[in-house]
Amino acid sequence: MAELEIFFWNWWELALMLLVVELLAPGFFFMWLAASSFVTGCLLLLIPSMDVEMQVLIFSVLSVVAITLWRLYGKKHPVTTDHPLLNKRGQQYIGRTFSLYKPIENGEGKIKVDDSIWKVHGEDCDINAKVKVIAVRGTVFDVEQVD
């Protein structure tokens, strides 16, 4: 059976494909795989007699090391933002006051927030009551009545 032969430019092609995937699926994961593929191709260009198993081993080790180092760097230098609650929709409503959409009976009711209806838990209140969101548990708000 013929042995598989991989050339340096095959690794560079893989690196290019991984960069395209990185553009489509952001998160800085495939970029490190692409860098590892590029370095593996460069090493193969310098050492053309390297067998396929060694190439795959180098690519694998470089990938794991690069991704691990990136994750460690990310933990030490977290990204700060001026909108920390951007993707935490329920957390954005803590402290705000709303009118009930459905009265709270047996501890459960509903409020209307913008164009959404949210389930609430709290003390029983009639439909005319105003409630303040004090906590969020999944998709349910814990509320307390406001006078």
N, C-alpha and C positions, 0 to 999 in steps of 0.2 A: 504494500500500500504506500502511495506517495506521501511524503511528509508535507505538511502545510507550511508554506513559506509566506511570511509577512514582511513587507518592505517598510522602510521608515515613513514613506509617504502615506501608507495605510493608517498609521497611527495619527498622522496629521489630519487625514480625512476624518477619522473618528473624532479628533479634537474639534474640528470645524462643525461636525454634526452635533456634538454635545453643546457647543456654544449656541447653535440655533435652538436646541431644546431649552437651554437656559433662558433665551429670549422669550420663548413661549410659556415657560413655567418658572417664573422668578423665584428666588430664594437662595441664590448663591450655592447651590448644591452641585449642579451639573458643570458649573464653571471650574470647580476644583477637579472634577473628573477630566474635563477638557485639558486643563493644565498638566495633569498627570499623563495623559495621552500624548501631549506635545513633547514633554520631557522624555518619555519612553521612545518616541520617534527620534529625538535628537541623540539619545544614547545609542540607538540602533544605527544611526548614520555614522557615529564615531566608531562603533564596534559592530561591523556588519556580520560577523560570524556568530552573533548571539542567537541561541535557539529560542523557539517559540515559548517554551515553558518559562524561561528566564524573563522574556519580555512581559508575559502575563503576570508573573510574580512581581516584577518591578512596577508595572502599572497598578496592580492591586495594593501593594505596600504604599506607593506614593499617594494613591487615592485615599486610603484610610488615614494616613498621616496628615494630608492636606485638610481633609474634612474635620478631623479631630482638632487640629490647630485652629481652624477657623471657628469652630464651636467654642473652644476655650477663649479665644480672643473676644467672641461675641458676649460671653458671660462676664468677662472682665470689663468690657466697654459697651454697656447696653446703649441702644439707640434711644435718645431722648426726643420727645415730641411735644409740640404745643397743644396737641389734641389726644391726651392719653386715653380717653373714653370713646374714641372714634368707632371702634368695632365692638363696643360693649354697650349695646343699645339700652338694655335695662338699667345699667348703672348710671346712665345719663339722667334718669328720672328721680334718683334718690334726692329727697329734700324738696321736691316740687309738690304743689298742691293741685288737686283735681276734683271735679264734681263726679259723683257716682253716675254711672250709666245704668247700672242695675243695683238695687239696694243690697247691702250686706246682710244676709240671713244665714244663720247657723255658721257664721264665720267666713262665708264665701260671697263674693259679689263681683262686679265688673266696673271698670272705669274706661272712658274713651280718652285716648292720648293721640292727638292729631288725627290720623286716619285709621288707627288701630284700636282694637278692644283688648284690654288686658284683664286677666283674672286677678282678683285681690283677696287677701286674707286679713281679717281684723275683727274688731268688735262690731256687733250688729249695729247698723245705721240705716236710716231711711234714705230714699232717693235724693232728697234735697241736701244731704250732708256733704261737706267738703272733707276730703281726706288727704293726708300727706304721706308720700311714699317714704318708708323708713329702711326698707331692705328689699333685696331681690333674691328669690330662690328659683333659679331656672327661668321659667316664663311666668312666675307668679310673684306679685308684689305684696309685701307685708305693709299694711297701712295703719295709721292711727287717725282718729277723727280730730279735726281742727275746728275750734269755735270761731 
